């Protein structure tokens, strides 16, 4: 199953949601600290989804470290611009994880 792992980075934490790319079904949510240990835990946790790609909000800002780390390890990573995800949240639309399906 192909999944999209959406990441909403914050200064001290990462909010994560996994969505089935075919059905749009939310499969799982998780949170990790925004530090070296948390990033390693996130990467280990994500291995349960062998066919995955990542959507990182603000990959040029708060999500930069994670996005660069994932790309360097061969992961498929797309950036979700903060303005786009903010406008989707404001209208009550589905969360970040599915938002990236329209940007990738």
Buried (B, 14 or more C-beta within 10 A) or exposed (E): EEBBBBBBBEEEBBBBBBBBBEEEEBBBEBEBEBEEEBBEBBBEBBEEBEEBBBBBBBBEEBBBBBBEBBBEEEBEBBBBBBEBBEEBBEEEEBBBBBBBBEEB
